[in-house]
Amino acid sequence: MIELRAFEETDIPRLLGWVPDARFLLQWAGPQYKFPLDASQLLQTLTTTRGDRPSCFMFKALRKVEGDVVGHIELMKINYDEGTAQLGRVLIGSPQRRGHGLGREMVESALSFAFHRLGLNMVTLKVFDFNAQALACYRRLGFTEYERMPLARTFGEERWTLIMMKLDRTTWAENRRGEEPHPSDAGKPNR
């Protein structure tokens, strides 16, 4: 089981170690960050997590039993008045741990936080069309495509198509009927 906790300044070195090159950084974080990713860039994002109504929540994801940090995820561009946010920067750090369901658990925890703790109505995300594993995960969780942007990003000679997806709180709840309550439904991640 995955537990989300607030990302802190002391978590920066670990996250930096998970970003091996410029292509990976662009795929994972979009154009906001520049390679090489450094602490100052992450500290700037961390400032957006402060206050009563932060525009961003940065989380580290821990395996509950073992207590080791396995991933990173963010809720960004939070608009409390409209009840919306963007899910992003989803990453299982170690390549050996990818493809074993940890990413899905991490996204489920973030969605529970968004819909239950923040009371949001809609969560969107952006994913590149070549990221088949992530697309499959998001579709299984109920996200649907609402826009496609061909040639949204370039990396060298590569041209990447960006898919925008959305999930509303009602669909999320309907997809979860009959399931056991998710542990993150009970409370806010430790901050």
N, C-alpha and C positions, 0 to 999 in steps of 0.2 A: 504494500500500500504506500501511496505517495502522500506526503504532507508538505504544504507550502509554508514557507516562512519568509519574512521580509528579507530582501537582499540588502546587505550592508557593505560598507566600505571594505571591511576585512574579506569579503567574498570576491573582490575584484581580481586578485592574482589568479585564482582558480578559473574564473571566466576567461581571462586573457589567454590562459593556457589551452583553452578549448577552441580557439580561433586560429587555425593553422596558416591561412593565406588570404589574399585579397578576394579571390573568387568566393570562398566560403563566407567571408564577412558580408559581401554584397548579397549573397543568397539568404543568409540568416537575418541580417539587420537592415537591408536596404541601403540607400545612399546617405543616410544621416551620419553614419560613422565612416571614417576614413582609415585605410590600412597604412601602417600598422595600428590596430586598435590599442589605445593606451588608457591609463587610469583617468586622465583628465577628461576624456570623452565620456566615460562611464560615470564619473562624478557629476558631470553636467546633467546627465539624465537622472541621476539619483536625487538632485535638487528638486525635480518635478514630483517627487513622491512625498514631499513635506506638506504640512498644513492640514486643515480640517477637511478640505475637498481637493485632494491631490489630483492632478491630471494624469498621473501614471502610478501604477503599482508594479514594482519589480520584485520578483520572487525567486528564491532558490528552492529547488525541489529535493526533498530528502526521502529516502526509503525509511519508513517508520521504524521497522524492527532494527535494522542495521544502523540507522542514524547517519549514513553517509549521503553527501550531496551528489545527486546524479544529473541534475538539470537546472535549466533557467527558463523563465517564462514571464511575460509582461502583459498587463492590461494598460493600453495607452489611449491617448486622445479621449479621455473620459469626459463626457458631457452630461452632467448631472441633471440639467434641465430637460434635455431631450431623452435621457435614459439610455445613452449609447456609449460604447467603447470599442476599441480595436484590440484584438488579441494579436500578439506578435512576439518576435524574438524567442520562438519556441525551440529549445535545444536540449537534447540528451547529450551530455558532454562526451562521454567515452563512446567511440564507435562500436565497441564490443557490446555495449548495453542497448544499442538501438535495435529496433525490430522485435522487442520482447514485451511490448505493451506499456512500458513506462511513460512514453510520450502521451498515449491516450489517457492514462491516469492523471498525468500532469495537466492536460487540457481540461479534463473533467473537473478537476479541483479548481482550476481558474474560472471555469464557467459557473460552478456552484458559487464561488465567491462573487462573481459579477451579478448573477441573477438573484441570489438569496441574500447575501450580505450588503451589496450595494443597491439592490433593487432595480437594476437596469432592465430595459426592455429588449435591447438588441445588441448583439456582439457581432462585429464583422472581422474579417481577416483578409490578408493578401498572401497568395502562395504562387510560386512559379509552376507552370504546367508540367515541367519535367520532374517535379518532386512528387512522384507517384505515391510513395509511401505516406507522405503527409496528406495528400489529397484524399486517399482512401480513408485515413483516420478521421479527417474532418467530415467527410460524407457519412461515415458510420455514426458520428455524433449528431448528425442532423443538419449540418451546414449545407446550404444550397448556393450554387453559383448565380450571381446576378450581373456580373460584367466581366468581360475579357478584354485585356489590353495587349494586342500583339506588339512586339518590339518595344515593350515598356522599359526594358533595361538592356544594356549591352555590356559584354565583358570580352575584350579583345575582339575576335571575329564572331563571337557568339551573340545571338539575338534571343532574348528571353521574353516569353509571353506571361503576363501576370493575370492571375484569376482572382477576382474579388468574390468572397463568399459571405453569407450572413446566416445568423441563427437567432430566432426570437425566443423570448422566455416561454411562451405558450408551447411552441414546438419542442423546446428542451424538456419541459415538464411532461408532455405527452410521450416523448421517447423514453422517459425514465419511469413511467408508471409500472408498477409491479416489481421494480428493483428495490433492493435494500437501500436505505438512505446512505448517501456518500458521507464518509467521515467529515469532510470539509463543510457539510451542510450545517453542522452543529455550531460552528463558531468561526471567528475571524482567525486567519493565520497569525501566528505570533509575530508581533511587531516590536 
